[in-house]
Amino acid sequence: MSAPDDLPVVRSLAELAGLVGRHRGLYVRWSRGPGTDLGATSSTDELTGVAMPGLSANPLDVEKWWQDRSVPLWVARRLHDYAHLPHDKGPGVRPWVLRGHETGRGPDNEPLVVDVEPMCWIDSAVIEEARTEVSRQEARWGTLRRSGR
């Protein structure tokens, strides 16, 4: 790859679910991209300004309690809760997939990841597809609205 931000783009929920099915230790990070993040090598707690020992990210590995449910629906659920971040964090923030190792937890109990290997960008169409999938479940799952978002 010629630059950290020159990554393939996942364009469907099925494609991302396939990646999750083939690899363990994947995370999604919402930021301006690996070109910016890998230079810093750590996230900063926004409230205190304290540097944390890794990049904050959210795991994509399917948990055992999910049992034999749909992997695409799992991935949709994982993307749903953080889809507000591009709006909250400003222009240029978008999701990308990385592989790495957890080194600790951040203030929201999110994994802090080191030894980061960028894998791909997630196209905005995947986020819309995830929103649609999760909203289809609302009658069965209940509301997933979060206060303050």
C-alpha positions as CSV (number, residue, x, y, z in Angstrom):
1,M,0.0,0.0,0.0
2,S,1.4,3.4,-0.9
3,A,0.1,5.3,2.0
4,P,-1.7,4.4,5.3
5,D,-5.0,6.0,4.0
6,D,-4.7,4.2,0.6
7,L,-6.9,1.2,1.7
8,P,-9.5,-0.9,0.0
9,V,-13.1,0.1,0.6
10,V,-15.7,-2.3,2.0
11,R,-18.9,-1.4,0.2
12,S,-21.6,-3.7,1.7
13,L,-22.6,-5.2,5.1
14,A,-22.2,-8.7,3.6
15,E,-18.6,-7.9,2.5
16,L,-17.7,-6.5,6.0
17,A,-19.4,-9.5,7.7
18,G,-17.3,-11.8,5.4
19,L,-14.1,-10.1,6.6
20,V,-15.2,-10.5,10.2
21,G,-15.9,-14.1,9.6
22,R,-12.4,-14.7,8.1
23,H,-10.4,-12.8,10.7
24,R,-10.3,-12.5,14.5
25,G,-9.0,-9.4,16.3
26,L,-10.7,-6.8,14.0
27,Y,-11.8,-3.4,15.3
28,V,-13.6,-0.4,13.8
29,R,-12.2,3.0,14.5
30,W,-14.0,6.3,13.7
31,S,-11.4,8.9,12.9
32,R,-9.7,10.8,10.1
33,G,-7.9,7.7,9.2
34,P,-4.7,5.7,9.7
35,G,-2.5,8.4,8.2
36,T,-3.4,10.7,11.0
37,D,-3.8,8.1,13.8
38,L,-0.7,6.1,13.3
39,G,1.4,9.2,13.7
40,A,-0.1,9.7,17.1
41,T,-0.2,6.0,18.1
42,S,-2.6,6.8,20.9
43,S,-5.9,8.3,21.6
44,T,-6.5,11.1,24.1
45,D,-9.3,11.2,26.7
46,E,-11.4,14.1,25.5
47,L,-12.5,15.1,29.0
48,T,-9.1,15.1,30.8
49,G,-6.7,15.4,27.9
50,V,-4.8,12.4,29.2
51,A,-3.0,10.3,26.5
52,M,-4.1,6.7,26.5
53,P,-1.8,3.7,25.7
54,G,-3.4,2.9,22.4
55,L,-6.0,3.9,19.8
56,S,-9.6,3.6,21.0
57,A,-11.6,1.3,18.8
58,N,-14.6,-1.0,18.9
59,P,-14.3,-4.8,18.5
60,L,-16.0,-6.5,15.6
61,D,-15.4,-10.1,16.7
62,V,-18.6,-12.0,17.1
63,E,-19.2,-12.9,20.8
64,K,-20.2,-16.4,21.8
65,W,-23.4,-15.3,23.4
66,W,-24.6,-14.2,19.9
67,Q,-24.7,-17.9,19.1
68,D,-25.8,-18.8,15.6
69,R,-27.4,-15.4,14.8
70,S,-26.5,-13.6,11.6
71,V,-23.0,-12.2,11.3
72,P,-24.1,-9.3,9.1
73,L,-26.7,-8.4,11.8
74,W,-23.9,-8.5,14.4
75,V,-21.8,-6.2,12.4
76,A,-24.7,-3.9,11.8
77,R,-25.3,-3.8,15.5
78,R,-21.7,-3.0,16.2
79,L,-21.7,-0.1,13.7
80,H,-25.0,1.3,14.8
81,D,-24.0,2.7,18.2
82,Y,-21.1,4.8,16.8
83,A,-22.6,6.0,13.5
84,H,-23.1,9.4,15.1
85,L,-19.4,10.0,15.5
86,P,-18.8,11.6,12.0
87,H,-21.4,14.2,12.9
88,D,-20.0,14.7,16.4
89,K,-16.3,14.8,15.6
90,G,-16.5,16.8,12.4
91,P,-15.5,16.7,8.8
92,G,-13.2,13.9,7.6
93,V,-14.2,11.4,10.4
94,R,-15.2,8.0,9.0
95,P,-15.0,4.4,9.9
96,W,-12.1,2.1,9.1
97,V,-11.2,-1.5,10.1
98,L,-8.0,-2.4,11.8
99,R,-6.3,-5.4,13.3
100,G,-4.4,-5.0,16.5
101,H,-3.9,-6.1,20.1
102,E,-5.7,-4.7,23.1
103,T,-3.5,-3.0,25.7
104,G,-6.1,-1.6,28.0
105,R,-9.5,0.1,28.2
106,G,-10.5,3.7,27.7
107,P,-12.9,5.8,29.8
108,D,-16.0,4.4,28.0
109,N,-14.6,0.8,28.5
110,E,-13.6,0.8,24.8
111,P,-10.6,-1.3,23.9
112,L,-7.3,0.6,23.4
113,V,-5.4,-1.1,20.5
114,V,-1.7,-1.2,19.7
115,D,0.3,-2.8,16.9
116,V,-2.3,-1.4,14.5
117,E,-2.6,-2.8,11.0
118,P,-5.1,-0.9,8.8
119,M,-7.3,-3.2,6.8
120,C,-9.9,-1.2,4.9
121,W,-12.3,1.8,4.9
122,I,-16.0,1.3,5.5
123,D,-18.1,3.0,2.9
124,S,-20.9,5.3,4.1
125,A,-23.4,3.0,2.3
126,V,-22.5,0.2,4.7
127,I,-23.4,2.5,7.6
128,E,-26.8,3.2,6.0
129,E,-27.3,-0.5,5.4
130,A,-26.5,-1.1,9.1
131,R,-29.0,1.5,10.2
132,T,-31.6,-0.1,8.1
133,E,-30.9,-3.6,9.4
134,V,-31.0,-2.5,13.0
135,S,-34.2,-0.5,12.6
136,R,-35.8,-3.6,11.1
137,Q,-35.1,-5.3,14.4
138,E,-36.7,-2.6,16.6
139,A,-40.0,-4.4,16.9
140,R,-38.2,-7.5,18.2
141,W,-35.3,-5.8,20.1
142,G,-36.9,-2.7,21.4
143,T,-35.7,0.8,20.8
144,L,-32.0,1.5,20.4
145,R,-32.3,5.3,20.8
146,R,-29.7,6.8,22.9
147,S,-30.3,9.9,25.0
148,G,-28.2,12.9,24.0
149,R,-27.4,11.7,20.5
